[in-house]
Amino acid sequence: MLGRVLINQKSEYAGYKIMRGTKDIVSTSNDGVISRLIPQEIIPLTFKLEWSGTAKWYIHFAMQSTPIGWINGFIWSGGGKETCMTYMDVESLYGFEYLKKCKYFGGNATNATGTYKISIVKWLEKAGA
């Protein structure tokens, strides 16, 4: 279920409010590439990355101002039959000023037989929007 809930606390980001829920979900299978436009009204802070597959795999992730192709960005890996999930705090990874310039998020799975899914689970929206 897609939804959003305002976190009941003061925002440390002037002019923005912190939101939590599921804002956007995108997935690919096997060695596919994800390149997704960030919804214009938000700045992502945390992503949920999920993998379900049957072989050793490497997951790449990036945020940038241009469409994402095959990348060698952040790597998350595992092996064998498994389903796993992790959360990525992209503000700590990239910094707030960089995130404000990003228009795309995505990545790719390498040596993969399975499904790679990315969800935005914490983000900023302009206050009063």
C-alpha positions as CSV (number, residue, x, y, z in Angstrom):
1,M,0.0,0.0,0.0
2,L,1.4,3.4,-1.0
3,G,1.1,6.1,1.6
4,R,2.8,8.7,3.6
5,V,2.9,9.8,7.2
6,L,4.4,13.0,8.5
7,I,6.9,12.3,11.2
8,N,5.8,14.4,14.2
9,Q,9.0,16.3,14.9
10,K,10.8,19.5,14.0
11,S,12.5,19.4,10.6
12,E,16.2,20.1,10.5
13,Y,15.8,21.1,6.9
14,A,14.5,24.7,6.7
15,G,11.5,24.9,4.4
16,Y,10.9,21.2,4.2
17,K,9.0,18.6,6.1
18,I,10.2,15.0,6.6
19,M,7.8,12.3,5.3
20,R,7.9,8.5,5.8
21,G,5.9,5.7,4.0
22,T,6.4,4.4,0.5
23,K,6.6,7.1,-2.2
24,D,7.8,5.2,-5.2
25,I,8.6,1.5,-6.0
26,V,10.5,0.3,-9.0
27,S,11.9,-3.2,-9.9
28,T,13.8,-5.1,-12.5
29,S,14.6,-8.8,-13.0
30,N,17.9,-10.6,-13.6
31,D,20.6,-8.3,-15.0
32,G,18.2,-5.4,-15.7
33,V,18.9,-1.7,-15.2
34,I,16.7,0.7,-13.2
35,S,16.7,4.4,-14.1
36,R,13.8,6.3,-12.5
37,L,13.0,10.0,-12.3
38,I,12.7,11.2,-8.7
39,P,9.2,12.7,-8.2
40,Q,9.7,16.5,-8.7
41,E,8.1,17.5,-5.4
42,I,10.5,15.5,-3.1
43,I,14.1,14.9,-2.1
44,P,14.7,11.3,-1.1
45,L,16.6,10.6,2.2
46,T,16.2,6.8,2.6
47,F,15.7,4.0,0.1
48,K,14.7,0.4,0.8
49,L,16.6,-2.1,-1.4
50,E,15.2,-5.6,-1.7
51,W,16.6,-8.7,-3.5
52,S,15.0,-12.1,-4.1
53,G,17.0,-14.6,-6.1
54,T,18.8,-17.8,-6.6
55,A,22.4,-17.0,-7.5
56,K,25.3,-15.0,-6.3
57,W,24.5,-11.4,-7.0
58,Y,25.9,-7.8,-6.9
59,I,23.6,-4.8,-6.6
60,H,24.7,-1.4,-7.7
61,F,22.9,1.8,-6.7
62,A,23.4,5.5,-7.6
63,M,21.6,8.9,-7.6
64,Q,22.6,11.5,-10.1
65,S,21.4,14.4,-12.3
66,T,21.3,12.4,-15.5
67,P,19.6,9.1,-16.5
68,I,21.3,6.0,-15.0
69,G,22.8,3.4,-17.2
70,W,25.0,0.4,-16.3
71,I,26.9,1.7,-13.2
72,N,29.5,0.7,-10.7
73,G,28.2,2.7,-7.8
74,F,27.3,1.5,-4.3
75,I,27.6,-2.3,-4.1
76,W,25.5,-4.7,-2.0
77,S,26.1,-8.4,-2.6
78,G,25.2,-11.9,-1.5
79,G,25.0,-15.4,-2.7
80,G,22.8,-18.4,-3.1
81,K,19.0,-18.7,-2.7
82,E,17.9,-15.8,-0.5
83,T,15.6,-12.9,0.0
84,C,17.1,-9.9,1.7
85,M,16.6,-6.3,2.3
86,T,18.5,-3.2,3.5
87,Y,17.9,0.5,4.0
88,M,20.2,3.1,2.5
89,D,20.5,6.5,4.1
90,V,21.5,8.5,1.0
91,E,21.8,11.8,2.8
92,S,24.7,10.4,4.8
93,L,26.2,8.8,1.7
94,Y,25.9,11.7,-0.7
95,G,25.1,14.8,1.4
96,F,22.1,17.1,1.3
97,E,23.4,19.6,-1.3
98,Y,24.1,16.8,-3.7
99,L,20.7,15.3,-3.2
100,K,19.0,18.6,-4.1
101,K,20.6,18.3,-7.6
102,C,19.7,14.7,-8.3
103,K,16.9,13.9,-10.7
104,Y,17.3,10.1,-11.0
105,F,17.9,7.1,-8.9
106,G,18.5,3.5,-9.9
107,G,21.0,0.8,-10.4
108,N,21.5,-2.6,-11.7
109,A,22.0,-6.2,-10.6
110,T,25.0,-8.1,-11.9
111,N,25.3,-11.9,-12.2
112,A,21.7,-12.0,-11.0
113,T,18.8,-14.4,-11.4
114,G,16.0,-12.8,-9.4
115,T,14.3,-9.5,-8.7
116,Y,15.8,-6.2,-7.5
117,K,13.4,-3.7,-6.0
118,I,14.0,-0.1,-4.9
119,S,11.5,2.0,-2.8
120,I,11.7,5.5,-1.5
121,V,10.7,5.2,2.2
122,K,11.8,8.6,3.7
123,W,11.9,11.9,1.9
124,L,11.5,15.7,2.2
125,E,8.6,17.7,0.8
126,K,8.4,21.5,0.6
127,A,6.6,22.8,3.7
128,G,3.1,23.9,2.8
129,A,3.0,21.7,-0.3
